[in-house]
Amino acid sequence: MPAGSFPYGWGMGETWARIIRPGRRLLSRKFGPSEEEVRANLAGEASADAALAMQESRTEPEPDLEAAPVARDLTAAAFFDVDNTMVQGASIIHFARGLVARDYFSKSDLFEFAWQQVKFRVTGKENAHDVAIGRDKALSFVQGRSTEELRRLGEEIYDEIIADKIWAGTRALAQMHLDAGQQVWLVTATPVQLADVIAKRLGLTGALGTVAEAENGRFTGRLVGDILHGLGKAHAVRALAIGEGLNLKRCTAYSDSHNDLPMLSVVGTAVAINPDPDLRQVARTRGWEIRDFRTGRKAAKVGVPTALGLGAAGGAVAVMVGRRRDRN
């Protein structure tokens, strides 16, 4: 008889299933991290590792000999969310639009994809089913494709679509930190390769994003840990701070979403940018600065709780690709 088991004839098998095993799960949650927390931690560490590796692989630009040198502030940095904070709307939808133009998806697929985002943004609530789909299927549309191909597509689509959707006010805040000699990082649920393209185009230090598993330079279609959101973003910021020798009390974080409260709370200064109603309330309660760059109709258009981007979106993209493959 295996250790720890009881024969059903003794009447203990059912007891073990109904009482003992649930009790062990309760003890695990009480005395150790939950499965969700473990995945978030893995996602954060993987994101920090990938971000630093990408930063090291970059070719340093030729110095401008006429520009005054900027004294580096080695222990302070700024962390910016992307969707509705740095970029108007959801960056993953903009990327999907570019894929539609390249015949990866149909327009009807894009509409369905966008509708999933709209539902999430209106409710402002995480749907466990959508998040699970995002965790299991996000990035499956690049399965078997090379990491360099995704980066190339990201560069093309940034230049075509995303470049015109950068919030000028948020970009100015990022430049303020750069001018002070501080590092500036994007932190987003968007795939890290795409996030790094945005950071590079804006002249920022780098980007923390969702990491997809790759073998021999090609995506397997699986995620490392989880989608980078919520606790995952906070873990990524902490891991990066350790690697870069940053003092988090001297760091600043910017976001539009209450879903980013873990990241906003881990730094010394938090700023709400184009905040959703819940974040605006928290910011007022905690005395955080609020910046809103939306005006008139545009404010009504994007001033709703932000989507997690890759959470619900990743699953929708995967479904679309599956349908496309079925049709072919």
N, C-alpha and C positions, 0 to 999 in steps of 0.2 A: 504494500500500500504506500503511495507517495506520502512523504512527510507533510503534515499539516492538513491532510484530507480525512474525510470521514465517510464510511460507507452509508449509503442511503438507508440501509436496513436499520441503522442506529437512530435514524431520524435527524442526523446532524447535517446531511448534505444540503437540505433546503435551508436550514438555519444559517449555514455558511454563506449560501448565495444571497439570502435576504438580509442578514444582519452583519456578519463578520466583514465581508468584502466592502459593503458601503461604509462600514466603520473605518476600515483602513483608508479608504479614499478621503474620509473626513479628517483623519489624523494627518494624512499627507498634505491636505490643504491648510491645516492648522499649523503644522510644524515645518513645512517646506513650501517652495514655490509651486504654483499651479502649472498645469500644462501650458496654458496661455502665456503665463509669465516666462516660462522656459523658452517658448518659441520667440517671444518678443526680445528676450535677451540675446538669443542666437542671431536674430535678424539685426539687432543693433550692433553687435560685435562684427558680424559679417559686413555690414554697411560701412563701418568705420575702417575696417581693413581694406575694403575695396576702394574707398575714397582716398585713403593715403597712398595706395598703390598707383591709382590713376594720377594723383598729384605728382608722384615721383617720376612717372613715365613721361610727363609733359616736357616739351622743349621750352626752355626759358626764353622769353622774347628779348630781343636786343635792347639794352638799356637806352633810354632817352637822355643823351648827354646834356641837353639843354634844360631838362626838367630838374627842379630842386629835389634833392634826395629826401625820402620820407623816413624818419626814424621809426624803426619797428617796435611795436608794442607786443612783446613776446607772450604775455600771459592773458591777453584779452582777445575776444573774438565775438562775432555776431552770427546768429543762426536764423535763417529766413525760411519759413514755409513757402511753398510755391503757388499752389492753386488758390486764386483769389487774394493772395498776399503779394507775390511778385508778378504773377501772370493773371490776366483777366480770364476767369473761367477755369476749367479743368484741363491741365496740360495733356492728360491721357486722351481726352476727347479731341483736342487739336491734332494729336498724333494720329488718332484713328481717321480723322478727316484726310490727312495726308496719305494714309494707306488706301482710302477709298479712291483717291485720285490716281493711285498706282494699281488699281484693280485688285487689291487684296480683299476688299469687301465691296458689297453693293450699297447704294444709298439707303435702301430699306433696312439693311443691317445696321447702318450708322444711326438711323432714326431710332431703332429699337435700343441700341446701345445708349444713345442720349436720353431716351425715356427712362431707362433704369437710373441714370444719374439724376434726372429731374425728380423722380419719386424720392430718392434718398435725400436730396438737398431740401426738398419741401418739408419732409418729416424731421430731418435733423437727427434721426435715430439710427443706430447701427442695427442692421438686420442680421441676426446670427447666421441665417441660411446664406445670405449674399456674401458675408465675410468668409464663410466656410468655402463657398465656391471660389471666391477670389484667392484664398490660400491654396486650394488644391489645383486650380486651373489657370491662375494668372500667368501670363507670359507663355502659355502653351502655343500661342500663335507663332512664336519664333523657334519652337522645338526643331532641332536639327539644323537651324540656321547659325551662321557664324556671329560672334559678338561684334566683329567689325562691320558686318552688314547692318546690324541694328544701329550702330553708331553713325554709319553713313546716312541711313534713312533719317535718323534724328537730326543730323546737321542740315539735310535738305529741307525737312519739314519745319525746323526752327526758322530758317531763312525765309521760307514761303509764308508761314502762318503765324508762328509764335512771336517773332521779332516785333511785330506791330501791336502785340497785346501785353507788353510789359508796362506795369504801372510806373509812370515817370516818378511819382512821389516816393514809391518804395525803392526804386533804383537809386534815387538821390540819397536815401538813407543808407543804402549799402555803400555808396561811394563815400559817404561821410566816415564810415568805419575804415574803409580802405585808406582814405587820406590821413587817418589817425594812425596808420601803420598796423592795423589789426587785420586778422584773418576774417574772411566772410564766407560762410558755407550755406548752401541750400540744404534743406532737410525735407524730404518728400516721399510719398508712397510710390511715386513714379519710378520706373526702372532706373537703376543707378547710371547706366550708360546714357540714357536720355537726359537725366538730371545733370550729368557732368557736361553734356553739350551746352545746356542752358547756362551753366556756371561759366564755362569757358568763353562763350559768346559775350557774356556780360563782364568778363574780366575779373571774375571772383576767384577765390582760392580753390574751391572744389564743391562737391555735392555728396550728401548722404542720401541714398535711395534704396529701394527694394532690390535685393540681390537675387538673381536667378542663377541656379546651379549651371556650371558649364564644364564640359570635359573636352580637352584638346581643342579649345577655342570655339566649341559649339554648344548651344543651349540644350539641356536635357528636358526642359519643360517643367522642372520642379523648382520650388523656391528654397532658399537657405533660411531656415527658421520660419519666418512669416512675412506678411506684408509690413512694411515699415510705417506704422502709424501708432498713435497713442503711446503706450509704454515703450514700444520699440524705438520711437524717435528719442525719447529721453535716454534710453540705454545707448543709442548711437552717439548722442552728444557727450555722454559721460565717457564712453570708450575713446572717442576722438580727443577729448580733453586730456585723458591720461596719456595718450600717444604723443600729443603735441605740447604737453606741459602747461596747459591752460588752467587758469584759476576761474572756476565757474562763477564765483561771486562777482568777478569783473566782466563777465560775459553778458550779452544781450540776446534775447530771442524775440522774434516777430511772427505773428500768425493771425489768421482771421477766424479760426475755429476753436470751439470749446473742446473738440477732440484732442487738441494739442496742449491741453492744460498740463500734462506731465512734463513736456518739454519746457513750457513757459515757466513752470515752477522750479525747475532744476537750476536755473541761472539767477544771477543777481538782479537783473533788470528785464522785465517783460513788457512788451508793447503790443497792443491789439491793433491790427491793421484791417480796415474794412470788416469789423467784427460781426459775427452772427449775434443774434439776440442774447443767447446764453453767455457767450464770451464777453459781450459788452457789460452784462450785469456783473460778472465776476470781476472784470477790470475795474468797474466803478467801486465795487466792494473792497478790493485790495489796493486801490489807489494807483493802478497801472495807467500809463499814458495810452490814449486812444487816438489813432490817426485814421481818418476816413477819406479816401481819395475818390469816392463815388459821388456823383451829382445827378440830380433829376431822375430821368427815366433809367439811366444806367444803374443808379443805386437800387431802384426797385427791381431791376433785372437780376443783379448779382447779389443783392443784399439779403440772401437767404442762407441758412446753415450750409456750410460747404460740404461737399462730398469727400469721402476718404480717398477718392481718386481710384486707386488700384483695388480697393476693397471690393466694392460692387462692380467697378468697371472692369477689373481683370477678368472676372467670371463672364461678364457679358462679351468681352472680346473673344474669349476662348470659345464660347458658344457659337459666335458668328463664324469663327474660323472652321469649327466643326461642320457647320451647315454648308460653308463654301466647299469644304472637301467632299461632303456627301454629294453635292451637286456635280462635282467634277468626275 
